């Protein structure tokens, strides 16, 4: 075996930005933006609902997967707190047996200059952006001043290289972001570019959605067992 025995990927729980934007690319208007205007991406907190999502998810993760050798998060407040609330499901002794680390390679994509913009502001500043995005697609296109998912894949590749080298035959939990999770799938499942650019044909990763990979001796690699399972109640 040249891989972790099991790799569990969890998207962070609901954040304040998730709640306010409700899936839109930009803010509707300045009033909608006001509660979190000027808060950098790495400092966006969880909502009270997000905290409850993480706690419920932690109980099911413990029941299904047991103790982890390593737990990684991106260092962003929302992933660090999601990991912390997940681990509350474990006893103090169990938590003491697990090593928790942050790793910047699994952070969310840099959203660039339009991060805090309304739709009107973004269309005024970047009138060519819609056509550019339609031409290059959501995997290859870079938001102005930011990263494409293809760029993020380079970081995730480096992180996976570390796991494959240092976490052989171990049980690993990773709390990451929706964009980074797409990149994990691109690499682990050996997607081609067509598959990557048609991602929207699959459900978007849910907050606290759990994706499971298990080492398959026949294939000689980590194989997908389940994608985007949700263990929390609405």
N, C-alpha and C positions, 0 to 999 in steps of 0.2 A: 504494500500500500504506500503510495506517495502523495497522499492527500489527507486532509482531516477526515475522520470517520463520518462526521455529520456536520453540516453547516446550516444554521438557521438564520435567515435574514428577516428582520422586522422593520417595517417603515415606522417612523416615529408616530406618536399619538397626536391627536388634533392640537394644532398650535393656534395662537391668536390670529395669525395671518391666514391660516386655513379657514377659520371661522368667518373672518371678515370678508375675505375675497370670494369664498364659496365657489372655487374652481375657475374664476375668471383670470385672464392673463394680467390685466391691469385693474386698478381701482376704478370704480364707476365714476366717482367724483371726489372732491376734496373732503367733503363731509364724511364719506365712508372711510377715507384714509386716516382721518384725524387721530383715532385711538392709538395707532402704531406708527405714525409718521416719524421718520428719523431714527427708528430703532433698527440697528443693523441686523442682517439675517442671522448671524450667529447668536444674537441675544433674544430672539423671539421666544417667548415662553409658551408653555402648554396652557390650555384652558382647563377649567375644572372638569369638563367632560373628558378631555384628553387624559387627565390624571386617572380618572376612573377607568378609561379604556386600558391604560397600561396596567393597572392593578388587576383587572379581570383577565387580561391576556397573560399576566405573569402566573396566575394560578394554573391555567391550562398548559402553559409551556412547562412548568415544573412537573405536572402530572404526566405529560407526554414524553418529555425529553430528559428529565432529571437534571443533575448537576452538570454545569459546563466547566471545561478546563479554562477557557478564556471567554470574556465578554468584551466586545469592542463597541465603541460609539464614536461619532465623528468629532466630538468636542463641542458641537453646537448645543446650546442650552436645551433645546427640545429633544435631542437624542440622548444627552446625558441624563436628563430627568426621566425620560421614558425608560431607559435602562434601570435607573434607580428604583422606580416604582414597580417594574417587572420583578426585580430581585427582592422586593419586599415579600413576595410569596414564599421565599425560602427562609429557613431558620438561620439564626446568626452563625451557627457552625457551618451550615451549607454555604452561606455567603462568604465566609472566611476561606473556604476551599477554592473559590473561584477568583481568578485574577481579572480585574477590570482595567481596561486600557482605552485611551482615546487615540484616534488615528486620523490625521487631517486628509489622508488620501480618500476617505470615504465620505467627505463632506458633500453637501449639495452643490450643484453647478452654480457658478458665479452668474447671477442674473443680469449683471451689467448696469448700464446707466439708467435704464428704464425701471429699475427695481421699485422705486417709490412713486412712479408716475400714474396719472389717470389715463384712461383710454385716449381722451382728447389730447393730452400733453404728449403722449407717445406718438400719436399719428401726426401731430404738428412737428415734433422734433425729427422724426424718422419717417417721412412720407413714403419712402421706398420699401419700408420694412415688410409690409404684408406680401408684396410680390416676391421679394427676396426669399421669405420664409416658404412661400408656396413652391418656389423653384427648387430650393435645396432640401426642404423637408426638415422635420423636427429632430432628426438625429444628427445631421451634418451642419445645419445652420447655427451661426453664433448670434446671440442677441448682442446689440452694440455694446462693446466694452466687456462682454462676458464670455462664457464658455459654451461650446456645443456639447451635446451628449457624447459625441466622438472624442472630444477633449477629456471629458470626465472618465471615459473608458480607459485612457492612458493611466490615470491615477489608480483606478480600481485594479487594473492589470498589475501594477506594482504591489498593491496590497495583497492580492491573491498570490503573487509570487512569494511573499513573506509567509502567508499561511501554508502554502504547499511545502515550503522549506522547513518551517519551524513548528508547525502544528500537526504533524503527521499522526494519524490515528487518534486525534483528539476531537472532543465535542465542543463546537465553537458557536457562539451567539454573536450576531452583528446587528446593531441598531443603527439604521442609516436613513436615507431620504429616498423619495420617490424617483427622482432622476437617477441617482446612483444605483438604485435597485435595478433599473432598466439596463444599466451597464453591466452589472453582475450577470444578468441573464444573457446578455449579448455574448459575454465571454464564456460562461459556464455551459451554456446550451449551444454554443457555436453557431449563433445566428449569422445569416448573411445580411447584407445591407437592405435588401428588400424586406426581410422580416423585421429589421430594426425600424425602418421607416413606416411600416404598417402596424406599429405597436398599438395604435388606437383601436384596432379590431379586437383587442383583449381588454378586459376591465382594468382601469387604472388602479395602481396599488392603493388599498384602503389605509387609513390611519390605523396603525397597529396590525395591518395585514401581515400574516406570517407565511413565509416561503421556505420550503424545506428541501434540502439536498442531502442525499445519502450516498456514501461511496459504493459504487457498483464494481465488483471484482471482474465481472465479465467485460464490461466496457473499459475498466481501468481509469475511471474518472467519477467525479461527483455527478449523480443523476438527479433530475428534478423528481421529487415525490409529491409535492403539493404546492400550488401557487396561491398566494393572497387569501389564505384562510383567516376568517375573522372569528375571534373567540369572545368578543365582548357583546353585551346586549345593547340594543338601541335605547 
